[in-house]
Protein backbone atom coordinates (compact mmCIF):
# COMPACT_ATOMS: atom_id res chain seq x y z
CA UNK A 1 0.00 0.00 0.00
CA UNK A 2 2.88 2.36 0.78
CA UNK A 3 4.41 1.89 -2.66
CA UNK A 4 1.09 2.49 -4.40
CA UNK A 5 0.61 5.71 -2.43
CA UNK A 6 4.11 6.86 -3.30
CA UNK A 7 3.59 6.01 -6.99
CA UNK A 8 0.38 8.04 -7.08
CA UNK A 9 2.11 10.93 -5.33
CA UNK A 10 4.90 10.85 -7.91
CA UNK A 11 2.33 10.96 -10.72
CA UNK A 12 0.61 13.87 -9.00
CA UNK A 13 3.81 15.79 -8.41
CA UNK A 14 4.97 15.33 -12.00
CA UNK A 15 1.59 16.54 -13.20
CA UNK A 16 1.76 19.61 -10.93
CA UNK A 17 5.29 20.28 -12.14
CA UNK A 18 4.08 20.26 -15.73
CA UNK A 19 1.20 22.56 -14.82
CA UNK A 20 3.53 24.97 -13.03
CA UNK A 21 6.23 25.05 -15.68
CA UNK A 22 4.32 24.65 -18.93
CA UNK A 23 0.63 25.13 -18.07
CA UNK A 24 0.07 21.57 -19.34
CA UNK A 25 -2.19 19.18 -17.41
CA UNK A 26 -0.97 15.73 -18.46
CA UNK A 27 -3.73 13.79 -16.68
CA UNK A 28 -6.45 15.95 -18.24
CA UNK A 29 -4.92 15.70 -21.70
CA UNK A 30 -4.82 11.90 -21.55
CA UNK A 31 -8.27 11.35 -20.06
CA UNK A 32 -10.34 14.03 -21.79
CA UNK A 33 -10.21 17.17 -19.69
CA UNK A 34 -10.29 18.12 -16.04
CA UNK A 35 -14.01 17.49 -15.69
CA UNK A 36 -14.03 13.98 -17.17
CA UNK A 37 -14.90 11.21 -14.74
CA UNK A 38 -11.58 9.37 -15.22
CA UNK A 39 -9.53 12.52 -14.58
CA UNK A 40 -11.53 13.25 -11.45
CA UNK A 41 -10.94 9.70 -10.21
CA UNK A 42 -7.18 10.05 -10.82
CA UNK A 43 -7.11 13.41 -9.00
CA UNK A 44 -9.08 11.88 -6.10
CA UNK A 45 -6.74 8.88 -5.85
CA UNK A 46 -3.71 11.18 -5.82
CA UNK A 47 -5.31 13.22 -3.04
CA UNK A 48 -6.11 10.12 -0.99
CA UNK A 49 -2.54 8.88 -1.52
CA UNK A 50 -1.23 12.20 -0.22
CA UNK A 51 -3.39 12.00 2.89
CA UNK A 52 -2.37 8.36 3.45
CA UNK A 53 1.31 9.26 3.03
CA UNK A 54 1.15 11.61 5.99
CA UNK A 55 1.26 8.45 8.09
CA UNK A 56 4.68 7.64 6.59
CA UNK A 57 6.11 10.61 8.49
CA UNK A 58 5.14 9.19 11.87
CA UNK A 59 6.08 5.52 11.49
CA UNK A 60 8.98 3.84 13.18
CA UNK A 61 11.74 2.86 10.80
CA UNK A 62 12.90 -0.71 10.76
CA UNK A 63 16.65 -1.24 10.45
CA UNK A 64 17.77 -2.53 7.07
CA UNK A 65 19.76 -5.76 7.31
Secondary structure as UniProt FT lines:
FT   HELIX           2..22
FT   HELIX           26..31
FT   TURN            34..35
FT   HELIX           37..53
FT   HELIX           54..58
//
